[in-house]
Amino acid sequence: MDGVANVFAGLFGSNTVLNGLLGGLFIAGLNLLGASLVFVWRDPSERALNGALGFAAGVMLAAAFTSLIIPGIETYSNGNPVPVLVGVTLGVLLLDRSDLLVPHAHYLLSGSRRADAANPSEDLPIDDEKLAGVVLFILAITLHNMPEGLTVGVGFGSGDLGTAIPLMLAIGIQNVPEGLAVSVAAINAGLDRRTYAVFAGIRSGVVEIPLALIGAYAVTTVEALLPYAMGFAAGAMLFVISDEIVPETHTGGYERIATLGTMAGVIVMLYLDISLG
């Protein structure tokens, strides 16, 4: 890892906030890449999408523990688990309360609503149903990407490139199948292919890049926040995995493919963490 960290530091310096910004740009770029794959892979099967989403869930699952929870406790809390666990709880509570108003992104776009999903006509003071759907779509995507941008920012804000670089690579890799899956769902819902690909790039820039910057700046300015922030990012990611990605990939009859994808994602993330960190 020393060689990778030295090359990165030599290219971009050691400013943690700047590095957090670069990390946000990297994961947003891969999100746009995934969303743009619909230009060349015009009709991926549900089987392939479930496997890809399962892979993304596996990467996020492993990263939550190896790059956030465990280092947060062992390195930044001196073995005290309380700050990290408080952060995990706050991350879960934020995503849970947000879901009361904003439906899950994949369910919203596919037209298949869960019983606990928000209802535009009841939960938002908007008369036009189509406009309400667009507003809910933007909010859902924003909430879904919040943990990812924050996670990368917190990783670089810690100043530990051994943790931050594998975390950035992992989040970036899982953003590719995620971006593709949401693009396909949007197209199936009737949105224009080219328009949505452009919109996906914009919303990635609007959401993930500033959150990465905020995460890096916050933990750099107030160092005591670091274990809480790491726990918060981990809790939010774990909530997205359990409450959105896993249910979405277990409704179309391809549960085994999704599970194998999850295992592959865990393996990839563990390899990145060990080989680079």
Secondary structure, DSSP 8 states (H G I E B T S, - for coil): -HHHHHHHHHHH-S-HHHHHHHHHHHHHHHHHHHHHGGGTS-S--HHHHHHHHHHHHHHHHHHIIIIIIHHHHHTTSTT--HHHHHHHHHHHHHHHHHHTTS--HHHHHHT---TTS--HHHHS--S-HHHHHHHHHHHHHHHHHHHHHHHHHHHHHTT-HHHHHHHHHHHHHHHHHHHHHHHHHHHHTT--HHHHHHHHHHHHHHHHHHHHHHHHHHHHHSGGGHHHHHHHHHHHHHHHIIIIIHHHHTSSS-HHHHHHHHHHHHHHHHHHHHHH-
